[in-house]
C-alpha cells in the first residue's frame, strides 16, 4: 500500500462571508510579555489573517495557545506570551469565522465525516481496540517520512527498560527513522545504565532479576558520564558500547533532554531551565512532520501543545503533521486530546512491544 499525503484544501475566500470580511486588527504590545486586550489565541489548525483586501495570509509555522505578531513584509510570527516585546503588533479578535478578519480552517485536509450507525458496539477506543491497520498505516507513513519528512520521537524511560525494545529503538535510529529526539534526564540515564551494567533502575533489562546493589547503577552511570564531561565524550571514547543515546550521537541526530525538579545528577547535556528546554524543543518540533510520543505523559502533552496539525514546506505547500500517542494507559492518550491536541492518533499498548513490533514490521517490508 503506497503512502500518499492528504491534499490540502484551501478555504474559499470568494465566499461572500470571507470576501466581505474586515481586515484583521493588530494592536501594539504596551508591556513586555503581556498581550493587548482582545488578543487572538492560536489553535492547532491552519489560521488565515486578512491583511489587505483580498489577501489572506497563513503563518508558516504555528503553535497552540500563542499569539500572532505582524512583522515586516506581511510576515506572521507565532510568539509565546513571554516572548512578546513592547511594540509587537498582535492579532486581536475572538471570532474565528472571518468576522474579525481571522479564519480558522478546521477541515484543511478534506475531513468529511463518514456515516455512522445509530447504534454500534466499540465506538470508543479501549484496550480491546484492534490496531492492526494502525500499524500498517504507520509503516507506510514512516517509510515515506524517512526520505521526505522529519520524524520526531518523544520518549519516556520505559523504552529502554527492556533489552529488545532498547535494541529496536537504537536500530530505528540507525535505519533513518529518527530525525529528532525529545526526552528527559531519565531516558538518557537509564539507557546509559543499560550500556554500563545491563540494568535499568537496578533490574536486569532481559532477565528482570534485581542486581546486587543495583539501586546504585543509575547513579554510577550518571557519575561516570559527569566525570567524562558529556555523553558525547563517553561515546567517542568507546566507553558506551550500545544503546539509544549512542546511536543518536553517532548519527548526529538533534536531541533535547529537558530537566525536571526530580532529576538525579543530571546528565551534563540536560537543560535545567524549563523555558530554555521548551525553546530548544520548539526548535526540533518546528521541523517535525511526524511526532511519535511514547510512555511519557508530561512530555507528550508538552510536545502536543507545541505541535500544530499542519506545516508549510519550503515550496509553500501545506501538509499535515501526524501525531501518534503510544501508551498502555487510556487515561494518558485521552489526556492529550483533552489538552487540545485533537489530531493526535493513539495506540494503546505496552511501548516496549510497540517499538519492537514497529522495528520488525519496517524490517519485514524493506526485506520483501
TASULSUL-V776583 format. One record per residue. RES is the residue in three letters. PHI is phi in whole degrees, -180 to 180 (999 if undefined). PSI is psi in degrees with one decimal (* if undefined). Layout:
res=RES phi=PHI psi=PSI
res=RES phi=PHI psi=PSI
This chain:
res=UNK phi=999 psi=111.7
res=UNK phi=-76 psi=139.3
res=UNK phi=-89 psi=135.8
res=UNK phi=-132 psi=138.1
res=UNK phi=-69 psi=139.2
res=UNK phi=-60 psi=143.6
res=UNK phi=-80 psi=133.0
res=UNK phi=-77 psi=131.0
res=UNK phi=-110 psi=109.9
res=UNK phi=-71 psi=152.7
res=UNK phi=-64 psi=153.8
res=UNK phi=-90 psi=98.4
res=UNK phi=-80 psi=1.8
res=UNK phi=-90 psi=-4.5
res=UNK phi=-59 psi=140.6
res=UNK phi=-53 psi=-40.7
res=UNK phi=-68 psi=-28.4
res=UNK phi=-92 psi=-35.4
res=UNK phi=-62 psi=-36.4
res=UNK phi=-98 psi=12.2
res=UNK phi=-70 psi=149.3
res=UNK phi=-71 psi=167.4
res=UNK phi=-74 psi=150.8
res=UNK phi=-66 psi=143.6
res=UNK phi=-98 psi=130.4
res=UNK phi=-120 psi=126.1
res=UNK phi=-113 psi=145.3
res=UNK phi=-76 psi=147.6
res=UNK phi=-76 psi=128.3
res=UNK phi=-94 psi=-36.1
res=UNK phi=-125 psi=123.8
res=UNK phi=-50 psi=132.6
res=UNK phi=83 psi=1.7
res=UNK phi=-124 psi=119.2
res=UNK phi=-75 psi=150.2
res=UNK phi=-68 psi=160.2
res=UNK phi=-57 psi=136.5
res=UNK phi=80 psi=14.9
res=UNK phi=-54 psi=153.1
res=UNK phi=-98 psi=126.8
res=UNK phi=-96 psi=134.2
res=UNK phi=-75 psi=153.8
res=UNK phi=-113 psi=-167.5
res=UNK phi=-85 psi=-10.9
res=UNK phi=-89 psi=162.2
res=UNK phi=-61 psi=137.4
res=UNK phi=-130 psi=131.6
res=UNK phi=-108 psi=143.7
res=UNK phi=-123 psi=127.2
res=UNK phi=-82 psi=99.6
res=UNK phi=-92 psi=-37.5
res=UNK phi=-142 psi=160.1
res=UNK phi=-51 psi=119.1
res=UNK phi=81 psi=0.0
res=UNK phi=-113 psi=107.9
res=UNK phi=-108 psi=130.6
res=UNK phi=-115 psi=135.2
res=UNK phi=-105 psi=125.0
res=UNK phi=-60 psi=141.4
res=UNK phi=-67 psi=-40.0
res=UNK phi=-129 psi=143.1
res=UNK phi=-134 psi=175.1
res=UNK phi=-162 psi=138.6
res=UNK phi=-64 psi=148.3
res=UNK phi=63 psi=35.6
res=UNK phi=-123 psi=-175.6
res=UNK phi=-121 psi=162.3
res=UNK phi=-107 psi=126.3
res=UNK phi=-113 psi=127.5
res=UNK phi=-85 psi=126.2
res=UNK phi=-120 psi=-172.2
res=UNK phi=-61 psi=152.7
res=UNK phi=58 psi=33.8
res=UNK phi=63 psi=21.1
res=UNK phi=-75 psi=132.1
res=UNK phi=-109 psi=118.4
res=UNK phi=-110 psi=135.9
res=UNK phi=-89 psi=125.0
res=UNK phi=-127 psi=142.4
res=UNK phi=-72 psi=153.0
res=UNK phi=-55 psi=-40.4
res=UNK phi=-67 psi=-17.5
res=UNK phi=-97 psi=2.8
res=UNK phi=-71 psi=133.9
res=UNK phi=-109 psi=153.8
res=UNK phi=-58 psi=131.9
res=UNK phi=96 psi=-15.5
res=UNK phi=-56 psi=137.1
res=UNK phi=-95 psi=110.5
res=UNK phi=-104 psi=133.2
res=UNK phi=-64 psi=133.8
res=UNK phi=-125 psi=144.8
res=UNK phi=138 psi=132.0
res=UNK phi=-103 psi=-11.0
res=UNK phi=-88 psi=129.1
res=UNK phi=-108 psi=12.3
res=UNK phi=-104 psi=14.4
res=UNK phi=103 psi=-15.9
res=UNK phi=-65 psi=-22.1
res=UNK phi=-109 psi=19.5
res=UNK phi=74 psi=16.4
res=UNK phi=-127 psi=128.0
res=UNK phi=-126 psi=119.7
res=UNK phi=-95 psi=119.2
res=UNK phi=-94 psi=98.0
res=UNK phi=-86 psi=-10.9
res=UNK phi=-129 psi=64.7
res=UNK phi=-74 psi=-18.3
res=UNK phi=-121 psi=36.4
res=UNK phi=70 psi=43.3
res=UNK phi=-75 psi=83.0
res=UNK phi=-95 psi=129.9
res=UNK phi=-74 psi=132.7
res=UNK phi=-80 psi=155.2
res=UNK phi=-69 psi=141.0
res=UNK phi=-122 psi=149.5
res=UNK phi=-67 psi=147.9
res=UNK phi=-65 psi=-31.7
res=UNK phi=-133 psi=131.2
res=UNK phi=-156 psi=148.6
res=UNK phi=-84 psi=158.2
res=UNK phi=56 psi=45.6
res=UNK phi=-87 psi=-13.0
res=UNK phi=-110 psi=145.6
res=UNK phi=-72 psi=138.0
res=UNK phi=-152 psi=-176.7
res=UNK phi=-65 psi=-15.8
res=UNK phi=-89 psi=-6.5
res=UNK phi=-65 psi=141.2
res=UNK phi=-86 psi=141.8
res=UNK phi=-127 psi=15.4
res=UNK phi=-58 psi=-47.0
res=UNK phi=-67 psi=-31.4
res=UNK phi=-64 psi=-40.8
res=UNK phi=-65 psi=-45.4
res=UNK phi=-62 psi=-41.4
res=UNK phi=-68 psi=-35.5
res=UNK phi=-66 psi=-41.0
res=UNK phi=-60 psi=-45.0
res=UNK phi=-60 psi=-44.8
res=UNK phi=-63 psi=-47.6
res=UNK phi=-65 psi=-35.4
res=UNK phi=-63 psi=-41.4
res=UNK phi=-67 psi=-47.7
res=UNK phi=-69 psi=-27.0
res=UNK phi=-55 psi=-36.8
res=UNK phi=-102 psi=-26.4
res=UNK phi=-122 psi=0.3
res=UNK phi=-136 psi=-161.6
res=UNK phi=-137 psi=111.2
res=UNK phi=-99 psi=117.0
res=UNK phi=-108 psi=126.8
res=UNK phi=-107 psi=135.8
res=UNK phi=-115 psi=111.9
res=UNK phi=-118 psi=135.4
res=UNK phi=-94 psi=165.1
res=UNK phi=-66 psi=-20.0
res=UNK phi=-58 psi=-24.2
res=UNK phi=-60 psi=-32.5
res=UNK phi=-105 psi=11.4
res=UNK phi=-81 psi=-6.7
res=UNK phi=-125 psi=137.8
res=UNK phi=-60 psi=-50.5
res=UNK phi=-66 psi=-39.1
res=UNK phi=-65 psi=-43.6
res=UNK phi=-62 psi=-43.7
res=UNK phi=-67 psi=-39.6
res=UNK phi=-66 psi=-39.7
res=UNK phi=-66 psi=-40.5
res=UNK phi=-63 psi=-35.9
res=UNK phi=-68 psi=-39.4
res=UNK phi=-60 psi=-37.8
res=UNK phi=-63 psi=-50.6
res=UNK phi=-64 psi=-30.8
res=UNK phi=-84 psi=0.1
res=UNK phi=92 psi=15.3
res=UNK phi=-96 psi=6.6
res=UNK phi=-128 psi=119.5
res=UNK phi=-113 psi=-11.6
res=UNK phi=-161 psi=149.2
res=UNK phi=-133 psi=130.9
res=UNK phi=-123 psi=130.9
res=UNK phi=-163 psi=-172.0
res=UNK phi=-115 psi=-173.9
res=UNK phi=-60 psi=-35.6
res=UNK phi=-65 psi=-39.9
res=UNK phi=-58 psi=-50.0
res=UNK phi=-67 psi=-42.5
res=UNK phi=-62 psi=-47.4
res=UNK phi=-78 psi=-25.7
res=UNK phi=-65 psi=-42.9
res=UNK phi=-75 psi=-29.3
res=UNK phi=-60 psi=-41.1
res=UNK phi=-63 psi=-38.3
res=UNK phi=-66 psi=-39.6
res=UNK phi=-84 psi=-38.1
res=UNK phi=-128 psi=-0.5
res=UNK phi=55 psi=33.0
res=UNK phi=-130 psi=165.9
res=UNK phi=-137 psi=119.7
res=UNK phi=52 psi=37.5
res=UNK phi=84 psi=-3.3
res=UNK phi=-104 psi=133.3
res=UNK phi=-56 psi=130.3
res=UNK phi=-76 psi=-6.7
res=UNK phi=-111 psi=-53.1
res=UNK phi=-81 psi=-19.1
res=UNK phi=69 psi=13.6
res=UNK phi=-79 psi=143.0
res=UNK phi=-79 psi=127.9
res=UNK phi=-80 psi=151.5
res=UNK phi=-62 psi=127.3
res=UNK phi=56 psi=29.5
res=UNK phi=-64 psi=-23.2
res=UNK phi=-67 psi=-10.6
res=UNK phi=-86 psi=-16.8
res=UNK phi=-61 psi=-44.8
res=UNK phi=-69 psi=-31.9
res=UNK phi=-71 psi=-38.4
res=UNK phi=-65 psi=-38.5
res=UNK phi=-64 psi=-45.2
res=UNK phi=-58 psi=-45.8
res=UNK phi=-64 psi=-41.1
res=UNK phi=-63 psi=-43.6
res=UNK phi=-67 psi=-41.4
res=UNK phi=-65 psi=-33.9
res=UNK phi=-67 psi=-34.6
res=UNK phi=-80 psi=-19.9
res=UNK phi=107 psi=-31.1
res=UNK phi=-169 psi=161.6
res=UNK phi=-66 psi=-38.4
res=UNK phi=-59 psi=-43.6
res=UNK phi=-65 psi=-38.3
res=UNK phi=-64 psi=-39.9
res=UNK phi=-68 psi=-47.7
res=UNK phi=-66 psi=-27.5
res=UNK phi=-80 psi=-7.3
res=UNK phi=86 psi=5.3
res=UNK phi=-79 psi=-20.6
res=UNK phi=-102 psi=113.3
res=UNK phi=-91 psi=-22.9
res=UNK phi=-158 psi=179.6
res=UNK phi=112 psi=175.2
res=UNK phi=-69 psi=-48.3
res=UNK phi=-66 psi=-34.7
res=UNK phi=-61 psi=-45.3
res=UNK phi=-65 psi=-42.6
res=UNK phi=-60 psi=-47.1
res=UNK phi=-68 psi=-43.2
res=UNK phi=-68 psi=-32.1
res=UNK phi=-87 psi=0.7
res=UNK phi=58 psi=42.9
res=UNK phi=-85 psi=131.1
res=UNK phi=-66 psi=137.0
res=UNK phi=-143 psi=152.7
res=UNK phi=-131 psi=124.5
res=UNK phi=-109 psi=112.2
res=UNK phi=-92 psi=130.2
res=UNK phi=-72 psi=161.4
res=UNK phi=-139 psi=156.5
res=UNK phi=-63 psi=-21.1
res=UNK phi=-98 psi=4.4
res=UNK phi=-65 psi=141.2
res=UNK phi=-90 psi=147.4
res=UNK phi=89 psi=-89.8
res=UNK phi=-86 psi=-170.1
res=UNK phi=-60 psi=145.7
res=UNK phi=-56 psi=-33.1
res=UNK phi=-82 psi=-5.2
res=UNK phi=-67 psi=134.9
res=UNK phi=-89 psi=114.8
res=UNK phi=-76 psi=-29.8
res=UNK phi=-82 psi=127.7
res=UNK phi=-60 psi=-40.4
res=UNK phi=-78 psi=-33.8
res=UNK phi=-64 psi=-40.9
res=UNK phi=-65 psi=-41.1
res=UNK phi=-62 psi=-43.5
res=UNK phi=-62 psi=-41.7
res=UNK phi=-66 psi=-40.1
res=UNK phi=-63 psi=-41.0
res=UNK phi=-60 psi=-36.7
res=UNK phi=-61 psi=-32.4
res=UNK phi=-82 psi=-45.6
res=UNK phi=-62 psi=-34.2
res=UNK phi=-58 psi=-26.5
res=UNK phi=-87 psi=-15.2
res=UNK phi=-71 psi=139.2
res=UNK phi=-114 psi=-20.5
res=UNK phi=-140 psi=134.8
res=UNK phi=-123 psi=132.8
res=UNK phi=-124 psi=112.6
res=UNK phi=-109 psi=127.4
res=UNK phi=-135 psi=128.7
res=UNK phi=56 psi=37.4
res=UNK phi=-153 psi=95.9
res=UNK phi=-60 psi=-49.2
res=UNK phi=-68 psi=-43.1
res=UNK phi=-68 psi=-36.6
res=UNK phi=-64 psi=-45.2
res=UNK phi=-65 psi=-40.6
res=UNK phi=-61 psi=-48.2
res=UNK phi=-70 psi=-35.8
res=UNK phi=-58 psi=-38.6
res=UNK phi=-70 psi=-21.6
res=UNK phi=-91 psi=-12.0
res=UNK phi=-105 psi=116.5
res=UNK phi=-79 psi=172.8
res=UNK phi=-83 psi=-4.0
res=UNK phi=-145 psi=164.9
res=UNK phi=-145 psi=155.0
res=UNK phi=-104 psi=127.2
res=UNK phi=-84 psi=173.6
res=UNK phi=-60 psi=-29.9
res=UNK phi=-88 psi=12.4
res=UNK phi=73 psi=4.9
res=UNK phi=-73 psi=152.4
res=UNK phi=-111 psi=131.8
res=UNK phi=-135 psi=159.9
res=UNK phi=-74 psi=153.9
res=UNK phi=-105 psi=121.2
res=UNK phi=-89 psi=136.1
res=UNK phi=-130 psi=121.3
res=UNK phi=-113 psi=133.6
res=UNK phi=-114 psi=121.7
res=UNK phi=-121 psi=121.3
res=UNK phi=-164 psi=158.2
res=UNK phi=-89 psi=-3.5
res=UNK phi=-102 psi=123.2
res=UNK phi=-63 psi=-35.0
res=UNK phi=-59 psi=-43.5
res=UNK phi=-64 psi=-48.5
res=UNK phi=-70 psi=-31.9
res=UNK phi=-72 psi=-32.8
res=UNK phi=-61 psi=-36.5
res=UNK phi=-61 psi=-45.0
res=UNK phi=-66 psi=-38.9
res=UNK phi=-65 psi=-23.2
res=UNK phi=-90 psi=7.6
res=UNK phi=110 psi=-9.4
res=UNK phi=-84 psi=72.6
res=UNK phi=-70 psi=-21.7
res=UNK phi=-92 psi=2.5
res=UNK phi=-67 psi=136.8
res=UNK phi=-107 psi=135.0
res=UNK phi=-115 psi=144.6
res=UNK phi=-128 psi=119.0
res=UNK phi=-91 psi=108.5
res=UNK phi=-169 psi=166.0
res=UNK phi=-64 psi=126.6
res=UNK phi=-66 psi=-27.8
res=UNK phi=-66 psi=-42.5
res=UNK phi=-64 psi=-38.7
res=UNK phi=-60 psi=-46.9
res=UNK phi=-64 psi=-45.5
res=UNK phi=-64 psi=-45.2
res=UNK phi=-62 psi=-42.2
res=UNK phi=-65 psi=-45.2
res=UNK phi=-62 psi=-42.9
res=UNK phi=-69 psi=-39.6
res=UNK phi=-63 psi=-42.1
res=UNK phi=-67 psi=-39.7
res=UNK phi=-61 psi=-44.9
res=UNK phi=-61 psi=-41.7
res=UNK phi=-68 psi=-40.3
res=UNK phi=-71 psi=-26.1
res=UNK phi=-95 psi=2.3
res=UNK phi=-69 psi=*
